[in-house]
Amino acid sequence: MSANGAEFEEVAVKAAHAGGEVLRRRFADRRRLTVEVKAKHDYVTEVDREAEAAVIAVLRGRFPNHTILAEEGSTGGAHAAYRWIVDPLDGTTNFIHGVPTFAVSIGLTDGTGLVAGAVHDPCREETFHARRGGGAFLNGTPIACTELDHLDSALIATGFPFREMVNLPSYLAAFERFVRSTSGLRRAGSASLDLVYTACGRYDGFFEVGLKSWDLAGGALVVMEAGGIVTDVRGGANFLEDGSVVAAGARLHGQMLAITRETL
């Protein structure tokens, strides 16, 4: 079956809601979770897997031939030109500890880049969504990045490189530069929410290293469709593969990039 951008966006939102319903329900009973360690400081629970299954059921039901790359598992499809990139629980550590800052992140790519994206926060009932060329939205209402053009009054989001401690020294150098150059930094523990908060102007920008494609795919397009710029820390376009990101409004991005190019 063929589909257009609006249909892709609609399915991304529907799938994100399906995963979010699992998270919302299980968050109230999180003390009974079984937690597994995937790697140092990197955890997975049965909730991650249950939410992922709910997301994939929606995607497979509408697009059975598309490829799906998900954090807890991947499946191939005959129509490899389209690839869904899924993080069923972005912010697992927050979830485990009862911090209500986590989300479902879903992005779709084709041969030329991101096509559609959705990030759903089940605790706040907020869904950020976009399709290529269609603008960015929060629960159906248009959003936009800030037009701030100087770092000294900017509020910037970041995330610690917990998966790759080898990056810590250079990250700390960047961290210090941003602390000295901005009005504040925030580390909430969910890259997808950091991105969409940048898209709607709650943050003026966001940078991080050591990420995976599923951390970025859902929110990156939302930022771009909200008038922002998303690159890797050196200014390249391959942030999904590189695992580093600088995202900000068009007037601020270059100033952030000047710092990350020197330090990261």
Disulfide bonds with the S-S distance in Angstrom:
none
